[in-house]
Amino acid sequence: MNYNRVPLAALLIHFLNLILTSQGFTERFRHCSAFSGKTVCECQPDRWKGSFRSRIRRLSDIPKAKKHSVQLIVDGEKRIFEKKKFESLQHVLTKAILWKVFNENYDNIQIEEDIGDPNYLPDVISLNSTTKCPLFWGESGRMSIKKAVTLAKRYPNTHICQLRWGLSLEQFAPEMAKAIRPIERKGTFSFGAIPNKNVWEYFDEENGTVHISNDTISWYHLNQEEKSI
């Protein structure tokens, strides 16, 4: 082609056709990991990589500033977790850990299901199949004392659990327990502390399987005054 006599618009169309028919573009549906979410980088030819976000192949690649979909697996069951913009990855993963460690104790655990509470949306919830009353309510990360007291009073028969990553029990549980202890309730109020380790210590970064065990977490159960904190 003589490029000196071809109009600029024709040149642009010609080069666009070359890009669209390239091997990299036609192979847009290449294999992607469980953590690739909806990012476009996996669907672009290699020559375009510099203009887009880098590939997300592992949990630790997910940036905090972006929304992202994460597939996680507990006991063979797969679920999609939605990380909101600027939500920490630890907050999302702690929900999955709550699901993992209480999956054997409670049936049909759901993530962020609206149960009609006037003020709060549970991070993790399990309902009685008949009465639809909450059997288990899980909170991932920080929780205010006001919220803890409200939940303790509103659901006196429910097992409520706050689970935090990277803090010791001494850093948050005593103050919470002091506020909750006077409340008359039958349900357990638990506090759990996940050791501050890297993501891959608790998750398979390739397929999203949660492999943390209950024994890895430090626990204090308020209805069992067996542990001094």
Buried (B, 14 or more C-beta within 10 A) or exposed (E): EEEEEEEEEEEEEEEEEEEEEBEBBEEEEEEBBBBBBEBEBBBBBEEBEEEEEEBBBBBEBBBEEBBBBBBBBBEEEEBEBEBEEEBBBBBBBBBBBBBBBBBEEBEEBBBEBEBEBEEBEBBBBBBBEEEEEBBBBBBBBEBEEEBBBBBBEBBEEBBBBBBBBEBEBEEBBBEBBEBBEEEEBEBBBBBBBBBEEEBEEBBBBEEBBBEBEEEBBBBBBBEEEEEEE
